[in-house]
Amino acid sequence: MKHGKIGSLTLSGLIIGPLLGSGIILLPTIIYENLGNYAVIAWLVMSIIGICFAYVCGELMIQFPGEAGLGNAMERAFGAKIKNLASIFLMIAALMGPVAVMMTAAEYLQIWLFPNQIRVEWIAIILLVLNGSILLLRLNFLGKLSFLISTFAVLILVSGSIFALLNQHTGTWGFPEFHFDSFGYSLLLLFWTIVGWEIIGNYSSEVKNPRSTIRKAIFFSATVILLVNLVLSAAVQWTTYNSSFPIRLAGVMYPLFGQFAIGLLAIVATGLCITTHLMVVGGVARLIADLSKTVPPFHFLTKKLSNGAPYKAITLLVLIHLFFVVLLFIKIVTVEQLVGLANAFFIANALIGLFAAIKLLAAPWIKGMAIVLSVLFGILLLRSSIIALFLILVLTLLFKQMEQRNNKNEKLDVN
């Protein structure tokens, strides 16, 4: 049975919530505490970078559609080996990033409903199993569900922020001494808010009229995300925000929502984290299913339900996520370590996509945009953890060695 393809509104549902994700809940107060009144400038800079990145990714998706996402463009530009390397970067990131996201949702639910009664990891396990089950449903339904969650989250965050700005503004406009290192570190944290544009490509084969649908969805989604980012960061910056709340952003929401602020924020945070998990895991599961077609031992991962859901790849990812939660439970790793590693691998995958755009896209101004973005992403990558950089280097060298060996074998065969 052929499953229906999705339109621009449904695709927007798969973009807005996940791109806002846990970052829009956690980062506004962190960035403000790091940068003071420079915070909104950092948000504006990263939002503009995100819009440019979205446009470049969108053009690649349109010209090279398929479940492999941007991997199709990477293969056209650099060959199958580089495509596989980038895919591995993305898959490694997807093994850890969604765990950190669901731990964030679990922390908010614990504060709201189960203070000091149940460990956060148990809540995260329940959420991961629940989301794994939801991912087995039709993509069209997932997009509509994500759109509803995103709409509710945007309404709550924007209305609460605007009300606070109008009624609780502080009028403090002074700027502290500018520190480039702090600003750069804050931009690295904010990269978490643009992770996801490159994954949308993994859904491109399930989009009707890809050229118009993808462009409309990206324009609409980028506009909404920019609005939410700037309004919420401005509210944290220029209102009587109170950091004494157990959920720090509740200080911004309190003037409008009163005692319901913490509960609403917990619901919003959980909803956005769920949509992020759905988008990342769903997209990467489709990538795994596509790559497994060429690797006989992994053919079982290509299996799909009649609605198009790659259920075995989804199951594998969820099981790995549960394993990482166990590691968190016994304190072998921390959420911060998972975020740092995932971020680095997301950036490495995005960089290869940008290099493909530089080589493949014809318009000079798009090439220029991709070049500027690749420089910025490269700087951000170099600021990542030493462990992440070491792993990325080792994987890259291994793939380079494999490519040289294959080339040598091909020459021997010819001779």
C-alpha positions as CSV (number, residue, x, y, z in Angstrom):
1,M,0.0,0.0,0.0
2,K,1.5,3.3,-1.0
3,H,1.6,5.9,1.8
4,G,0.7,9.5,1.1
5,K,3.3,12.2,0.6
6,I,3.5,15.3,2.8
7,G,3.0,19.0,1.9
8,S,4.7,22.2,3.0
9,L,2.6,22.6,6.2
10,T,3.3,19.1,7.4
11,L,7.0,19.4,6.5
12,S,7.0,22.7,8.5
13,G,5.7,20.7,11.4
14,L,8.7,18.4,11.1
15,I,11.0,21.5,11.1
16,I,9.8,24.1,13.6
17,G,9.4,22.1,16.8
18,P,12.7,20.1,16.3
19,L,14.7,23.2,15.4
20,L,13.4,25.1,18.4
21,G,13.8,21.9,20.5
22,S,15.3,21.9,23.9
23,G,17.7,24.7,22.9
24,I,15.0,27.4,23.1
25,I,14.1,26.4,26.6
26,L,17.6,25.9,28.0
27,L,19.8,28.4,26.2
28,P,18.2,31.9,26.5
29,T,19.1,32.1,30.2
30,I,22.5,30.5,29.8
31,I,23.5,32.8,26.9
32,Y,22.3,35.9,28.8
33,E,24.2,34.9,31.9
34,N,27.3,34.5,29.7
35,L,27.0,37.6,27.6
36,G,24.6,40.0,29.3
37,N,23.0,42.4,26.7
38,Y,25.2,41.0,23.9
39,A,23.1,37.8,24.2
40,V,20.4,39.0,21.7
41,I,23.2,39.8,19.2
42,A,24.5,36.2,19.5
43,W,21.0,34.9,18.9
44,L,20.6,37.2,15.9
45,V,23.9,36.1,14.5
46,M,23.1,32.4,14.9
47,S,19.6,32.8,13.6
48,I,20.9,34.4,10.4
49,I,23.5,31.6,10.1
50,G,20.7,29.1,10.5
51,I,18.6,30.7,7.8
52,C,21.5,30.7,5.3
53,F,22.3,27.1,6.2
54,A,18.6,26.2,5.7
55,Y,18.6,27.7,2.3
56,V,21.7,25.9,1.2
57,C,20.4,22.6,2.5
58,G,17.1,23.2,0.8
59,E,18.7,23.7,-2.6
60,L,20.7,20.5,-2.2
61,M,17.5,18.6,-1.1
62,I,15.7,19.8,-4.2
63,Q,18.4,18.9,-6.6
64,F,19.4,15.6,-5.0
65,P,16.4,14.1,-3.2
66,G,16.2,10.7,-1.5
67,E,16.3,9.0,1.9
68,A,20.0,9.5,2.1
69,G,19.3,13.2,2.4
70,L,22.3,15.4,1.8
71,G,24.3,12.2,1.4
72,N,23.0,12.1,-2.2
73,A,24.7,15.5,-2.9
74,M,27.8,14.4,-1.1
75,E,28.1,11.3,-3.2
76,R,27.6,13.2,-6.4
77,A,30.3,15.7,-5.3
78,F,32.9,13.4,-3.7
79,G,32.0,9.8,-4.2
80,A,30.4,7.1,-2.1
81,K,33.2,7.0,0.5
82,I,32.8,10.6,1.6
83,K,29.0,10.1,1.6
84,N,29.4,7.1,3.9
85,L,31.8,9.1,6.2
86,A,29.3,11.9,6.5
87,S,26.5,9.5,7.1
88,I,28.5,7.9,9.9
89,F,29.1,11.3,11.5
90,L,25.4,12.0,11.4
91,M,24.5,8.5,12.8
92,I,27.0,8.9,15.7
93,A,25.5,12.3,16.5
94,A,22.0,10.7,16.4
95,L,23.1,8.0,18.9
96,M,23.8,10.6,21.6
97,G,22.0,13.9,20.8
98,P,18.4,12.6,21.1
99,V,19.3,11.1,24.5
100,A,20.3,14.5,25.8
101,V,17.2,16.0,24.4
102,M,14.9,13.5,26.1
103,M,16.8,13.9,29.4
104,T,16.0,17.6,29.2
105,A,12.3,16.8,28.8
106,A,12.5,14.3,31.7
107,E,14.1,16.9,33.9
108,Y,11.2,19.4,33.3
109,L,8.6,16.7,33.9
110,Q,10.4,15.7,37.1
111,I,10.5,19.3,38.4
112,W,6.8,19.8,37.6
113,L,5.2,16.4,38.5
114,F,7.7,14.3,40.5
115,P,10.0,16.5,42.6
116,N,12.6,14.2,44.3
117,Q,10.3,11.2,43.8
118,I,11.6,9.5,40.7
119,R,15.0,9.6,38.9
120,V,15.2,11.5,35.7
121,E,16.6,8.5,33.8
122,W,13.4,6.5,34.4
123,I,11.3,9.3,32.9
124,A,13.6,9.5,30.0
125,I,13.3,5.7,29.4
126,I,9.5,6.0,29.3
127,L,9.7,8.9,26.8
128,L,12.2,7.1,24.6
129,V,10.0,4.0,24.4
130,L,6.9,6.2,23.8
131,N,8.6,8.1,21.0
132,G,9.9,4.9,19.4
133,S,6.3,3.7,19.2
134,I,5.1,7.0,17.7
135,L,7.8,6.8,15.0
136,L,6.1,3.7,13.7
137,L,3.1,5.8,12.6
138,R,2.6,7.4,9.2
139,L,4.9,10.3,8.4
140,N,2.0,12.5,7.5
141,F,0.5,12.0,11.0
142,L,3.9,12.7,12.6
143,G,4.2,15.9,10.7
144,K,0.7,17.0,11.8
145,L,1.4,16.1,15.4
146,S,4.7,18.0,15.3
147,F,2.9,21.0,13.8
148,L,0.3,21.0,16.5
149,I,3.0,20.8,19.3
150,S,5.1,23.5,17.6
151,T,2.1,25.8,17.3
152,F,1.2,25.4,20.9
153,A,4.8,26.0,22.0
154,V,5.3,29.1,19.8
155,L,2.0,30.6,21.1
156,I,3.0,30.1,24.7
157,L,6.6,31.3,24.4
158,V,5.9,34.3,22.2
159,S,2.8,35.5,24.1
160,G,4.5,35.1,27.5
161,S,7.6,36.9,26.2
162,I,5.8,39.8,24.6
163,F,3.6,40.3,27.7
164,A,6.7,40.4,29.9
165,L,8.4,42.9,27.6
166,L,5.4,45.2,27.6
167,N,4.7,45.0,31.4
168,Q,7.9,43.9,33.2
169,H,10.6,45.6,31.2
170,T,13.7,46.6,33.1
171,G,15.1,49.4,30.9
172,T,18.7,48.2,31.4
173,W,20.5,48.8,28.1
174,G,24.1,48.8,29.2
175,F,26.6,46.5,27.6
176,P,29.4,44.7,29.5
177,E,33.0,44.5,28.3
178,F,33.0,42.3,25.2
179,H,35.0,39.1,25.4
180,F,35.5,37.3,22.1
181,D,36.0,33.9,23.8
182,S,32.7,34.1,25.7
183,F,30.9,35.2,22.5
184,G,32.5,32.3,20.5
185,Y,31.6,29.8,23.2
186,S,28.0,31.0,23.2
187,L,27.8,30.7,19.5
188,L,29.0,27.1,19.8
189,L,26.2,26.4,22.3
190,L,23.7,28.1,20.0
191,F,24.7,25.8,17.2
192,W,22.4,23.3,18.9
193,T,19.5,25.5,17.7
194,I,20.3,25.0,14.0
195,V,20.9,21.3,14.1
196,G,18.2,19.6,12.0
197,W,18.1,21.5,8.7
198,E,20.5,18.9,7.2
199,I,18.3,16.0,8.4
200,I,15.2,17.3,6.7
201,G,16.7,16.0,3.4
202,N,16.2,12.4,4.6
203,Y,12.4,13.0,4.2
204,S,12.7,14.5,0.7
205,S,11.6,11.4,-1.1
206,E,8.3,11.5,0.9
207,V,7.5,15.1,-0.1
208,K,5.1,16.0,-2.9
209,N,6.2,18.6,-5.4
210,P,9.7,18.9,-3.7
211,R,10.8,22.2,-5.2
212,S,7.9,24.3,-4.1
213,T,7.1,22.3,-0.9
214,I,10.6,22.4,0.5
215,R,11.1,26.1,-0.3
216,K,7.8,27.1,1.2
217,A,8.4,25.0,4.3
218,I,11.9,26.4,4.9
219,F,10.8,30.0,4.4
220,F,7.9,29.6,6.8
221,S,9.8,27.6,9.4
222,A,12.9,29.9,9.3
223,T,10.6,33.0,9.8
224,V,8.8,31.4,12.8
225,I,12.1,30.2,14.4
226,L,13.7,33.6,14.0
227,L,10.7,35.3,15.6
228,V,10.7,33.0,18.6
229,N,14.5,33.1,19.1
230,L,14.6,36.9,19.2
231,V,11.5,37.6,21.2
232,L,12.3,35.0,23.9
233,S,16.0,36.0,24.2
234,A,14.9,39.7,24.4
235,A,12.4,38.9,27.1
236,V,15.1,37.1,29.2
237,Q,17.4,40.1,28.6
238,W,15.1,43.0,29.2
239,T,12.4,41.9,31.7
240,T,12.5,41.4,35.4
241,Y,13.4,37.7,34.8
242,N,13.8,35.9,38.2
243,S,16.4,33.1,38.2
244,S,15.1,31.7,41.5
245,F,12.4,29.6,39.8
246,P,13.2,25.9,39.6
247,I,12.6,26.3,35.8
248,R,14.6,29.4,35.1
249,L,12.5,30.5,32.1
250,A,9.4,30.5,34.3
251,G,10.5,34.0,35.5
252,V,9.7,35.3,32.0
253,M,6.4,33.4,31.7
254,Y,5.2,34.2,35.2
255,P,3.8,37.7,34.5
256,L,1.2,36.3,32.0
257,F,0.6,32.7,33.2
258,G,1.2,33.1,37.0
259,Q,1.2,29.8,38.9
260,F,0.7,27.8,35.6
261,A,4.0,29.0,34.2
262,I,6.1,26.1,35.4
263,G,3.5,23.5,34.2
264,L,3.1,25.2,30.8
265,L,6.9,25.4,30.3
266,A,7.2,21.7,31.3
267,I,4.6,20.8,28.7
268,V,6.2,23.0,26.0
269,A,9.7,21.7,26.8
270,T,8.5,18.1,26.6
271,G,6.6,18.7,23.4
272,L,9.5,20.4,21.7
273,C,11.9,17.6,22.8
274,I,9.5,15.0,21.5
275,T,9.4,16.6,18.1
276,T,13.2,16.9,18.0
277,H,13.5,13.2,18.8
278,L,10.9,12.3,16.2
279,M,12.6,14.3,13.5
280,V,16.2,13.3,14.2
281,V,15.6,9.6,14.8
282,G,13.0,9.3,12.0
283,G,15.4,11.0,9.5
284,V,18.5,9.0,10.6
285,A,16.5,5.7,10.6
286,R,15.6,6.4,7.0
287,L,19.3,7.1,6.3
288,I,20.3,3.8,7.9
289,A,17.7,1.9,5.9
290,D,19.0,3.5,2.7
291,L,22.7,2.7,3.5
292,S,21.9,-0.8,4.5
293,K,20.8,-1.7,1.0
294,T,24.4,-1.9,-0.1
295,V,25.7,-3.9,3.0
296,P,24.3,-7.5,2.9
297,P,24.8,-8.2,6.7
298,F,22.6,-5.1,7.4
299,H,19.8,-5.8,4.9
300,F,17.4,-6.5,7.7
301,L,17.5,-2.8,8.6
302,T,15.9,-1.9,5.3
303,K,12.6,-3.4,6.3
304,K,9.7,-1.0,6.4
305,L,6.1,-1.1,7.4
306,S,3.4,-0.5,4.8
307,N,3.3,3.2,5.8
308,G,7.0,3.7,5.0
309,A,8.4,3.6,8.6
310,P,11.8,1.8,8.7
311,Y,10.8,-0.1,11.9
312,K,13.9,-2.1,12.4
313,A,16.2,0.9,12.0
314,I,14.0,2.8,14.5
315,T,14.1,-0.1,16.9
316,L,17.9,-0.3,16.7
317,L,18.3,3.5,17.4
318,V,15.9,3.4,20.4
319,L,17.7,0.4,21.9
320,I,21.0,2.3,21.6
321,H,19.4,5.3,23.2
322,L,18.2,3.2,26.1
323,F,21.8,1.9,26.5
324,F,23.1,5.4,26.8
325,V,20.4,6.2,29.4
326,V,21.7,3.3,31.4
327,L,25.3,4.7,31.2
328,L,23.8,8.0,32.5
329,F,22.0,6.2,35.3
330,I,25.3,4.6,36.5
331,K,27.2,7.9,36.0
332,I,29.7,6.6,33.4
333,V,28.8,9.6,31.1
334,T,27.1,12.9,31.6
335,V,24.5,14.7,29.5
336,E,27.0,17.5,28.9
337,Q,29.4,15.0,27.4
338,L,26.7,13.6,25.1
339,V,25.8,17.1,23.9
340,G,29.4,18.0,23.2
341,L,30.1,14.9,21.2
342,A,26.8,15.0,19.3
343,N,27.4,18.7,18.5
344,A,30.8,18.0,17.0
345,F,29.6,15.2,14.8
346,F,26.6,17.2,13.6
347,I,29.0,20.0,12.6
348,A,31.3,17.6,10.9
349,N,28.4,16.2,8.8
350,A,27.1,19.7,8.0
351,L,30.6,20.8,6.9
352,I,30.8,18.0,4.3
353,G,27.3,19.0,3.1
354,L,28.5,22.6,2.7
355,F,31.6,21.5,0.7
356,A,29.2,19.6,-1.6
357,A,27.1,22.7,-2.0
358,I,30.3,24.7,-3.0
359,K,31.1,22.1,-5.6
360,L,27.6,21.4,-7.0
361,L,25.4,24.5,-6.8
362,A,25.7,26.8,-9.7
363,A,24.6,30.2,-8.4
364,P,27.7,32.2,-7.3
365,W,25.9,33.8,-4.4
366,I,24.9,30.4,-3.0
367,K,28.5,29.2,-3.4
368,G,29.6,32.3,-1.5
369,M,27.1,31.7,1.2
370,A,28.3,28.0,1.5
371,I,31.9,29.1,1.7
372,V,31.3,31.6,4.5
373,L,29.2,29.0,6.4
374,S,31.9,26.4,6.0
375,V,34.5,28.8,7.5
376,L,32.1,29.6,10.5
377,F,31.3,25.9,11.0
378,G,35.0,25.0,10.8
379,I,35.8,27.5,13.6
380,L,32.9,26.1,15.7
381,L,34.2,22.5,15.1
382,L,37.7,23.5,16.3
383,R,36.2,24.8,19.5
384,S,34.6,21.3,20.2
385,S,36.0,18.8,22.7
386,I,39.4,17.2,22.1
387,I,37.8,13.7,22.3
388,A,35.3,14.6,19.6
389,L,37.9,16.1,17.3
390,F,40.2,13.0,17.8
391,L,37.3,10.6,16.9
392,I,36.4,12.7,13.8
393,L,40.1,12.7,12.7
394,V,40.5,9.0,13.3
395,L,37.4,8.1,11.3
396,T,38.4,10.5,8.5
397,L,41.9,8.9,8.2
398,L,40.4,5.4,8.2
399,F,38.1,6.3,5.4
400,K,41.0,7.9,3.5
401,Q,43.1,4.8,4.0
402,M,40.3,2.6,2.7
403,E,39.8,4.8,-0.3
404,Q,43.5,4.6,-1.2
405,R,43.5,0.8,-0.7
406,N,40.5,0.5,-3.0
407,N,42.1,2.7,-5.6
408,K,45.3,0.6,-5.5
409,N,43.3,-2.6,-5.8
410,E,41.4,-1.2,-8.8
411,K,44.7,-0.3,-10.5
412,L,46.1,-3.8,-9.9
413,D,42.9,-5.4,-11.4
414,V,43.3,-3.2,-14.5
415,N,46.9,-4.2,-14.9
